[in-house]
Amino acid sequence: MYIKKNFSLSAILKFTGNHLMWLSLWSIAFTVAYRFLHLDWLTIPWLPLSLIGTAVAFYIGFKNNSAYDRTWEARKIWGGIVNASRSWGTNIKAYVGNQFRKKPLSETELKQYHQKLIYRHIAWLYTLRSQLLIPTSWEHISQGKLMRKHTEKNRKQFGIDLYNDELTERELKEFLPSDELEYLIHRKNTATHIIDKQSQDLAMLRSEDSIDDFRHMELQKLLNEFYTYQGKCERIKKFPLPRQYGSTSFVLVILFIFLLPMGMVSEFAKLGDLGVWLSIPFTVVVGWVYIMMELVGDYSENPFEGLGNDIPMLSLCRTIEIDLKEMLGETDLPATIAPKNGILL
């Protein structure tokens, strides 16, 4: 997540500056050919070109709205996870006790129960985040050699590679017992089985009368809520913006930019010989605007990609971890995740 108010000029150029090169080359090449080879028959009237440009703009706008919806929905889901996680910590402390037990547990034993259930939930948070960062076939890191290298570079400057120190297995080893960890990490969907383990422990607590039926159901509702949030995240991750919308807009933008100098030159030629050359910068600027609009949508449609536009899952996980540990009365707390290069992940 980009946290500064505005993108700097250097950031914009890093994002789209490489496209200015081929836009300039194409515009110059066509203008030179028109001027010296007298290719008047290649020009097209401005009216049909403007109609194409308008249609492409509407199409990109639809795509960008859909991409934004995916990102905003992902943020709302993680906001729900934050709230439900705090409820989980509070309810575990308030509900699991000696009120219904015939043989009361010691204060130490109760704290162990609380810690086990809360720590396992923290493990679920980090596990869910890790699973959501596994690349899919339509994400940028999975594309051809040039795109993959470009994405790897972006990850180092504005993505998950900025946080290498945090991207370790510390979380699971700290929050899960070794025997339980060995079992869970070999499941195909570890996050799912962590919640299942929580449910089994709640059933055990009910059998021991550490909770009554009502409290058991309330805690189980929270686990079901976590499953719902996990499923919503997996839906966004594993079902892309339909490619007929995601990729067609790119084709239309390239088609429009290919035709753009043919219309620009004919219009600026009305100003005389100098006007022909003025068409070059205007063609580049208009083409660059359309490229920018296309790229904004393209890099917003996958909010769990590990790039700078991602939902700040690591920061949210750490915030929840700190909150829950403080509920347990712990004072040795990890530091909050600080932004790097203007990016918070």
C-alpha positions as CSV (number, residue, x, y, z in Angstrom):
1,M,0.0,0.0,0.0
2,Y,1.4,3.4,-1.1
3,I,1.2,5.7,1.9
4,K,2.3,9.1,0.6
5,K,-0.2,11.6,-0.5
6,N,1.0,11.8,-4.1
7,F,3.3,9.9,-6.4
8,S,6.5,11.7,-7.1
9,L,7.6,12.4,-10.7
10,S,10.4,9.8,-10.3
11,A,7.9,7.2,-9.1
12,I,5.6,7.9,-12.1
13,L,8.5,7.6,-14.5
14,K,9.7,4.3,-12.9
15,F,6.1,3.0,-13.3
16,T,5.5,4.1,-16.9
17,G,8.7,5.8,-18.1
18,N,9.9,2.9,-20.2
19,H,6.7,3.2,-22.3
20,L,7.6,6.8,-23.3
21,M,10.5,5.4,-25.3
22,W,8.6,3.2,-27.7
23,L,5.8,5.8,-27.9
24,S,8.3,8.4,-29.1
25,L,10.0,6.0,-31.5
26,W,6.6,5.1,-33.2
27,S,5.5,8.7,-33.4
28,I,8.8,9.9,-34.8
29,A,9.0,7.1,-37.3
30,F,5.5,7.7,-38.7
31,T,6.0,11.5,-38.8
32,V,9.4,11.2,-40.6
33,A,7.8,8.7,-43.1
34,Y,4.9,11.1,-43.7
35,R,7.1,14.1,-44.1
36,F,9.7,12.7,-46.4
37,L,8.0,9.8,-48.1
38,H,4.8,11.7,-48.7
39,L,2.5,9.0,-47.2
40,D,-0.6,11.1,-47.2
41,W,-2.7,8.1,-48.0
42,L,-1.8,6.6,-44.6
43,T,-3.5,9.5,-42.6
44,I,-7.0,9.1,-41.2
45,P,-9.6,11.7,-40.4
46,W,-9.7,12.8,-36.7
47,L,-13.5,12.0,-36.2
48,P,-13.2,8.2,-36.5
49,L,-10.0,8.2,-34.4
50,S,-11.7,10.2,-31.7
51,L,-14.6,7.8,-31.6
52,I,-12.2,4.9,-31.1
53,G,-10.4,6.8,-28.4
54,T,-13.6,7.5,-26.6
55,A,-14.7,3.9,-26.8
56,V,-11.3,2.7,-25.5
57,A,-11.5,5.2,-22.6
58,F,-14.9,3.9,-21.5
59,Y,-13.6,0.4,-21.7
60,I,-10.6,1.1,-19.6
61,G,-12.8,3.0,-17.1
62,F,-15.0,-0.1,-16.7
63,K,-11.9,-2.2,-16.2
64,N,-10.4,0.2,-13.6
65,N,-13.6,0.4,-11.7
66,S,-13.7,-3.4,-11.5
67,A,-10.1,-3.6,-10.4
68,Y,-10.6,-1.0,-7.7
69,D,-13.7,-3.0,-6.5
70,R,-11.5,-6.0,-6.0
71,T,-8.9,-4.1,-4.1
72,W,-11.4,-2.3,-1.9
73,E,-13.2,-5.5,-1.2
74,A,-10.0,-7.2,-0.1
75,R,-9.3,-4.3,2.3
76,K,-12.8,-4.6,3.8
77,I,-12.3,-8.3,4.3
78,W,-9.0,-7.7,6.2
79,G,-10.7,-5.0,8.2
80,G,-13.3,-7.6,9.2
81,I,-10.5,-10.0,10.1
82,V,-9.0,-7.4,12.4
83,N,-12.3,-6.8,14.2
84,A,-13.1,-10.5,14.5
85,S,-9.6,-11.3,15.8
86,R,-10.0,-8.8,18.6
87,S,-13.4,-10.3,19.5
88,W,-11.7,-13.8,19.5
89,G,-9.1,-12.7,22.0
90,T,-11.6,-10.9,24.2
91,N,-14.1,-13.8,24.2
92,I,-11.4,-16.5,24.8
93,K,-10.3,-14.6,28.0
94,A,-13.9,-14.0,29.1
95,Y,-15.5,-17.3,28.2
96,V,-12.9,-20.0,29.0
97,G,-12.8,-20.3,32.8
98,N,-13.8,-22.2,35.9
99,Q,-17.4,-21.1,36.1
100,F,-18.9,-24.4,35.0
101,R,-16.1,-26.8,36.0
102,K,-16.5,-29.2,38.9
103,K,-12.8,-29.3,39.3
104,P,-11.4,-25.7,38.9
105,L,-8.2,-25.2,36.9
106,S,-5.4,-23.1,38.3
107,E,-4.7,-19.6,37.0
108,T,-1.6,-20.9,35.2
109,E,-3.6,-23.7,33.5
110,L,-6.3,-21.2,32.4
111,K,-3.6,-18.9,31.0
112,Q,-2.1,-21.8,29.0
113,Y,-5.5,-22.5,27.5
114,H,-6.0,-18.8,26.6
115,Q,-2.5,-18.5,25.1
116,K,-2.8,-21.7,23.1
117,L,-6.1,-20.6,21.4
118,I,-4.9,-17.0,20.8
119,Y,-1.4,-18.0,19.6
120,R,-2.9,-20.5,17.2
121,H,-5.1,-17.7,15.8
122,I,-2.1,-15.5,15.2
123,A,-0.5,-18.4,13.4
124,W,-3.6,-18.6,11.2
125,L,-3.3,-14.9,10.3
126,Y,0.3,-15.3,9.1
127,T,-0.5,-18.5,7.3
128,L,-3.4,-17.0,5.4
129,R,-1.2,-14.1,4.3
130,S,1.5,-16.5,3.1
131,Q,-1.0,-18.6,1.2
132,L,-2.5,-15.5,-0.5
133,L,1.0,-14.5,-1.7
134,I,1.5,-17.7,-3.7
135,P,1.6,-16.5,-7.3
136,T,-1.1,-17.5,-9.8
137,S,-0.7,-17.9,-13.5
138,W,-2.2,-14.6,-14.4
139,E,-0.1,-12.4,-12.1
140,H,2.8,-10.4,-13.4
141,I,5.5,-12.6,-11.7
142,S,4.3,-15.6,-13.7
143,Q,4.4,-13.9,-17.2
144,G,7.2,-14.0,-19.8
145,K,10.9,-13.4,-19.1
146,L,10.9,-9.6,-19.5
147,M,7.7,-9.1,-17.4
148,R,9.0,-11.5,-14.7
149,K,12.3,-9.6,-14.4
150,H,10.5,-6.3,-14.3
151,T,8.2,-7.6,-11.5
152,E,11.1,-9.0,-9.5
153,K,12.7,-5.6,-9.7
154,N,9.5,-4.0,-8.5
155,R,9.2,-6.4,-5.6
156,K,12.7,-5.4,-4.4
157,Q,11.9,-1.7,-4.6
158,F,8.2,-1.5,-3.8
159,G,7.1,-5.0,-2.8
160,I,7.4,-7.9,-0.4
161,D,11.2,-8.2,-0.9
162,L,11.5,-5.0,1.1
163,Y,10.5,-7.0,4.2
164,N,12.8,-10.0,3.9
165,D,13.5,-9.9,7.7
166,E,9.8,-10.5,8.4
167,L,9.2,-13.1,5.7
168,T,10.4,-16.1,7.8
169,E,8.9,-19.1,9.4
170,R,9.2,-17.4,12.8
171,E,5.5,-17.0,13.2
172,L,4.4,-20.6,12.9
173,K,7.3,-21.9,15.0
174,E,6.6,-19.4,17.7
175,F,2.8,-19.8,17.8
176,L,2.3,-23.5,17.2
177,P,3.6,-26.5,19.2
178,S,6.2,-28.5,17.3
179,D,4.1,-31.6,16.9
180,E,1.1,-29.6,15.7
181,L,3.3,-27.6,13.4
182,E,4.6,-30.7,11.7
183,Y,1.1,-31.9,11.1
184,L,-0.3,-28.6,9.9
185,I,2.4,-27.6,7.4
186,H,1.9,-30.7,5.4
187,R,-1.8,-30.0,4.8
188,K,-2.7,-28.6,1.3
189,N,-4.5,-25.7,3.0
190,T,-2.8,-25.1,6.3
191,A,-5.0,-22.1,7.2
192,T,-8.1,-24.2,6.9
193,H,-6.8,-26.9,9.2
194,I,-5.6,-24.4,11.8
195,I,-9.2,-23.2,12.3
196,D,-10.3,-26.9,12.3
197,K,-7.8,-27.5,15.1
198,Q,-9.3,-24.5,17.0
199,S,-12.8,-26.1,16.6
200,Q,-11.6,-29.4,18.0
201,D,-10.1,-27.6,21.1
202,L,-13.4,-25.8,21.7
203,A,-15.2,-29.2,21.6
204,M,-12.7,-30.5,24.1
205,L,-13.2,-27.4,26.4
206,R,-17.0,-28.0,26.2
207,S,-16.5,-31.7,27.2
208,E,-14.5,-30.5,30.2
209,D,-17.1,-27.9,31.1
210,S,-14.6,-25.1,30.7
211,I,-17.3,-23.4,28.5
212,D,-21.1,-24.0,28.4
213,D,-23.2,-24.6,25.3
214,F,-23.9,-20.9,24.7
215,R,-20.2,-19.9,24.9
216,H,-19.2,-22.8,22.7
217,M,-21.6,-21.7,20.0
218,E,-20.5,-18.1,20.2
219,L,-16.8,-19.0,19.9
220,Q,-17.6,-21.4,17.0
221,K,-19.5,-18.6,15.3
222,L,-16.3,-16.6,15.3
223,L,-14.4,-19.5,13.8
224,N,-17.1,-19.8,11.1
225,E,-16.6,-16.1,10.5
226,F,-12.9,-16.6,10.0
227,Y,-13.7,-19.3,7.4
228,T,-15.9,-16.8,5.6
229,Y,-13.2,-14.2,5.5
230,Q,-10.7,-16.8,4.3
231,G,-13.0,-18.0,1.6
232,K,-13.6,-14.4,0.4
233,C,-9.8,-13.8,0.2
234,E,-9.4,-17.0,-1.7
235,R,-12.1,-16.1,-4.2
236,I,-10.3,-12.8,-5.0
237,K,-7.0,-14.6,-5.2
238,K,-8.0,-17.6,-7.3
239,F,-10.6,-16.0,-9.6
240,P,-9.0,-13.2,-11.7
241,L,-10.7,-10.2,-13.2
242,P,-12.2,-12.0,-16.2
243,R,-9.5,-12.0,-18.9
244,Q,-11.9,-10.9,-21.6
245,Y,-12.0,-7.6,-19.8
246,G,-8.5,-7.6,-18.3
247,S,-6.6,-8.3,-21.5
248,T,-8.9,-6.9,-24.2
249,S,-8.4,-3.3,-22.9
250,F,-4.6,-3.7,-23.5
251,V,-5.2,-4.8,-27.1
252,L,-7.6,-1.8,-27.7
253,V,-5.1,0.6,-26.2
254,I,-2.3,-0.7,-28.5
255,L,-4.6,-0.4,-31.5
256,F,-5.5,3.1,-30.6
257,I,-1.9,4.2,-30.1
258,F,-1.0,2.5,-33.4
259,L,-3.6,4.7,-35.2
260,L,-3.0,7.8,-33.1
261,P,-0.1,9.4,-35.2
262,M,-2.1,8.8,-38.4
263,G,-4.8,11.2,-37.1
264,M,-2.5,13.6,-35.2
265,V,-0.2,14.2,-38.2
266,S,-3.1,15.1,-40.5
267,E,-4.5,17.5,-38.0
268,F,-1.3,19.3,-37.2
269,A,-0.3,19.4,-40.9
270,K,-3.0,22.0,-41.2
271,L,-0.7,24.4,-39.2
272,G,2.1,24.0,-41.8
273,D,5.4,22.2,-42.0
274,L,6.3,23.0,-38.4
275,G,2.9,21.7,-37.3
276,V,3.8,18.2,-38.6
277,W,6.7,18.0,-36.1
278,L,4.5,19.3,-33.3
279,S,2.4,16.2,-33.7
280,I,5.2,14.1,-32.1
281,P,5.0,15.4,-28.5
282,F,1.2,15.5,-28.5
283,T,1.0,11.9,-29.8
284,V,3.4,10.8,-27.1
285,V,1.4,12.6,-24.4
286,V,-2.0,11.3,-25.5
287,G,-0.6,7.7,-25.9
288,W,1.1,7.9,-22.5
289,V,-2.2,8.9,-20.8
290,Y,-3.9,5.8,-22.2
291,I,-1.0,3.6,-21.2
292,M,-1.2,5.1,-17.6
293,M,-4.9,4.4,-17.4
294,E,-4.3,0.8,-18.6
295,L,-1.5,0.1,-16.2
296,V,-3.3,1.5,-13.2
297,G,-6.1,-1.0,-13.7
298,D,-3.6,-3.8,-14.5
299,Y,-1.7,-3.4,-11.3
300,S,-4.8,-2.9,-9.1
301,E,-6.8,-6.0,-10.0
302,N,-4.7,-8.4,-7.9
303,P,-4.5,-7.1,-4.3
304,F,-2.5,-10.1,-3.0
305,E,0.3,-10.0,-5.5
306,G,3.2,-8.9,-3.3
307,L,3.6,-5.5,-5.0
308,G,3.2,-1.9,-3.9
309,N,-0.5,-1.7,-4.4
310,D,-1.2,-4.7,-2.2
311,I,-3.4,-4.8,0.9
312,P,-1.0,-4.3,3.8
313,M,-1.5,-7.8,5.2
314,L,1.8,-8.0,7.1
315,S,1.1,-4.7,8.9
316,L,-2.4,-5.9,9.8
317,C,-1.2,-9.3,11.0
318,R,1.4,-7.5,13.2
319,T,-1.2,-5.1,14.6
320,I,-3.5,-8.0,15.5
321,E,-0.6,-9.9,17.0
322,I,0.3,-7.0,19.3
323,D,-3.3,-6.5,20.3
324,L,-3.8,-10.1,21.2
325,K,-0.5,-10.4,23.1
326,E,-1.3,-7.4,25.1
327,M,-4.7,-9.0,26.0
328,L,-2.7,-11.9,27.4
329,G,-0.7,-9.5,29.5
330,E,2.6,-9.9,27.6
331,T,5.0,-7.0,27.5
332,D,7.6,-8.4,25.1
333,L,5.9,-7.2,22.0
334,P,7.2,-7.1,18.4
335,A,7.6,-3.8,16.7
336,T,4.9,-2.5,14.3
337,I,5.7,-2.8,10.6
338,A,7.2,0.4,9.3
339,P,6.8,1.6,5.7
340,K,9.8,1.3,3.4
341,N,10.2,3.4,0.3
342,G,6.7,4.8,0.9
343,I,5.2,1.3,0.8
344,L,3.5,-0.5,3.7
345,L,2.9,-4.2,3.2
